Amino acid sequence: MYPSSALGEFLRSRRARVTPEALGLPGGVRHRRVPGLRREELAPLAGVSVGYYTRLEQGQSPNVSAEVLDAIARVLDLDDDELAHLHRLARAAASGPRRAAPERLRQGIRLMVESMAEVPAWAVGRRGDVLAWNRLAHALFAPHWEFEGPELPNFVRMDFDQEFTRGLYADWTQKARDDVAYLHGSLGRFPGDEGLTALVDELLELSPDFALLWSEHPVSNCASIARDYLHPEYGVLSLTAEFLRTPDDEGQGVTLFQPAPGSPSAARLRALSAELAR
């Protein structure tokens, strides 16, 4: 799947959302075989031949220049995250997959996460594996999971496979879309990670919801996301998740889930923390 077909899948997904009318082109035939912009409409606007663009979508133009990618991005009206993703996919397609190094969380980061007591926090890997978490994160996201068990959960698998997590989010669909964007971003950066591709294959087979979202190719840097969580005892917790990448940038990061100061959510989170401290 990656990286040979990912570039084409991404470009096709973005062509599908652009109409000829939006670019000042005639609508053409009444019925189109595919939605959105055709290759022969996009290519001249990007300054390339139809044949070249077709080969690019088919993974047969490994040495595409940054200037061409930028021109295509302008036609498709890609945002900054999507543009960066496009360049990563093109580089991966040109170089081919390289075996990714095993994930190892530094002890200092583990201790930092586990020592936090006022806000939920966890460290996650490029596959969505929880590598370390504190008591508040466990109580909020996976109280059914053994806190100090031999294996910690994968938050993407858990969101698509657990009835508990579907009821945890006020907007599960948006959370699921963000999960898929996280995996797309990881695969764009680590196309040789066999565990990552295996997880995607597993979820494509098991979850129709995942398969549908995957085909839409959502992209986000997932750096800062506000979300409402529905706790069965403490009610709605409105938290902003801040994702901080680790300095070595192996796809790992630490997420802090913070309420607005003085808000009802802050009071509810303090009550949950006090309950855990008993």
N, C-alpha and C positions, 0 to 999 in steps of 0.2 A: 504493500500500500504506500509506504513512505520510503524514499522521497519521490519515486518514479511517477506516481499518479497524483500526488497531493497538489502540485502546482496547477495542473489542469482542472482538478476538482474545485479548487479555490476560485480560479478565474471564471469557470462556468457558473459557479454559484453567484458571483458578483455580476456577471453579464445578465443573469436572469432577473435581477432586480432593477435594471436600467431600461427604460422605454425609449424607443427612437424619438418620440415626441419631446422627451425631456432634454434631448440634445439638439432639437430643432430639425430633426430628420422627418421625412414623410413616414406615415405609419405603414405604408406598403400593403401587402396582401392582408385580407381580413383575418385569415386563420394562419397562425404560425405553429410550426411543429414544436418549438420550444419557446418559453416565455422570455421576454426581455430582448436584449440587443443581440443581433447576429454577428458572427465573426466578420463577415464582409462589410458590416457597418462600423464595427469597432476599429478594424485594422487601419483604414485610411485616416481616421481621426487621430490615431496614435502615431501615424507616420511610418507604418510598416506595411509590407505586402500581406495579402490575405494568406498566402502560402506560408509565410514566415510565422504569422500569428497562429495559424493552425498547427504548425510543427511545435510551437512553444506549448500550446495546450496539450499536445500529445507527448510531451517530454522529450522532444527530438531537437531542441535548441539549447544545449547545455551552456553555451557561452553568451547568453543574453546580457546586454549591457545594463548598467544601472539607469542610463538615460532612457532606454526603451521601457524599462519597468516603470519609471516615473511617468512617462507619457501615457502608458496604459492605465496607470493608477489615476491620472487626472481625468481620463475619459470615464472611468468607472466610479469616479468620485469617492475614492477610498479615503478613510480617515487615517490619522497617524498610526494607530495600532495596526490597521489593515495593511498600510504601506510597509511598515517594518516586517510584518508577517510575510508579505509577498517577496521581499528581498531575501528573507531567511529561506523560504521554500526554494527560490531560484538557486541560492548558493548550495543548498542540500542536493538539489537535482543535478547540479554541475559536479559536485565532488563525490556523490554517492554516500551511502550510509557508512558511518564509522562506528565501531563497537563502543558503546558508552561505558564509562567506568562505573563500578558498583557504587551505590550510594552509602556514604558513611557520615553520620551526623557527628559534628565535633562535640566533645564532652562539655565544653564551655557553653555552647548553645543549649544543650540539653539541660544543664543546671540552671541556666537563665530562665528557660521556659518553666521548669518545674518549681522555681522559687517564686514565681509571680502569684500573688494571692488576691489581688483586687479586680482583675479582669480575666476572662477566659483567654487562653493563649495556647497555641500549638505550633510545632515545627512540622512542615510537610515536605515531601519529596516531589520530584518531577512527575511521578506516576499518581500522585494524590495519596500516597501512603502517609499516615500519621506517624512521625518518627519520635515525637515526644509531645506530651501534653500536661497541663496542670489540672488540678481538681475541678476547677470551675468549667473548663472546656469539656471534661469528661461528663460532668453533671448536666450540662446543657445539651451537648450533641449526641452523646452515646452512653446514657446511664445503664443501658442494658448490656454494655460491654465491660469486661473485666478490666479495671483500671490498671492493674500491674500484671496483667496476663502476659503470656509468652509472645503474643502477637497483637499488634495494634491494628485498628481498622484502616481501610482505604476510604477516604471520604466520598469519592466519586461512586465507587461500587455501593457504598452504604446508601447514598442518596437515591440511587436507582433501584435498589434491591430491598430496602427496608421500609415497612409500613410506618414505623416510628418517625423516620426522617421526612416522609411525605407530609406528615402532620405537624412537623416542627416549623416549617416555613410558611409565612402568610402567603407568599408567592412562590410555590414550589417550581412552577414552570420557569421562572426567571433564574432560580437557583440552579436548575438542571441545565439551562442554557449556559450559565457561567461555568459550570463544571465541564461542559463540552468544550467551551472556549479555552479553559485551562489545559485540557489534554491536547487540543489542536496546537496551542502555543508551545507546549512541551515537545510535541513531535516535530514541530518546525525547527526547534533548537537541538533536539537529540534524536534524529531519525534512526540512529543505529541502536536505540534502546529496545532490545527484544522484549523485555518485560512490559514496556509501555505499549508496543504494538499488540502483544498478547492480551493485555487488558482491554484495549479497544476492540479487538476481535471478539473477546468474550462478551462484552456489553452489546455489541452489534447483534450478536446471536440471541442474547437473552432478553433484551429490552427494545420493543418497538419504539418507545419514546426516545431512547438514546439514538437509535438508528435514524429516526426522522430529524432530530436535532443535528446529528453528525453530518447529514447530507447538506444541511444549510450552512455549514462551516462558519459558525460564529467565532469572532475574534475579539479578545479583550486582554489588556495587560493585568487585569484583576488586582490592580494596586490598591484601590480604595472603593469599597462597596458598602452602601447602607442597606440594611435588611431588617425586617421584623421577624422575630422568633416567637413562637407560641409555646410557652412553658406550661405544662399541665397544672402546676401549682401556683406559679408566680405571675402568670399572665403574659402580656405582650412585653417583649424586651426589644427595644429599638437600638440596634448596635451598628457601629461602623467597623467593618473589617479592614484593617490596614496590613497589607502584605509587604513584608520587608525581606528582600532577597539577601541571602548570605553573601559575604564578600567574595568567596571563591566562585560563586555563580555556577554551581553545578546543578541548577534547577531547583535547589532547595530554598526555603524561605520560612520566616516566622510570621504568623498572623496574630494580631492583637484585636480583640473584639471589645470596642469601647462605647459606652453610652455617653450621651451629652451630659456635661456636668449639671447637677441639680435637677435632672429630669426624673420623672417617675420610673423610667427604666433603670437609672442609676440607683434609686432606692430599692427597687426589686432585686437588682444584682447584688447589692449589699446584704439584703435579707437572705438570698441564696448562699452567699459566701459565709454568713454567720451560721447558717444551718449546717454547712459542711464542716465548720470549725468545732462544732459541739462534740 
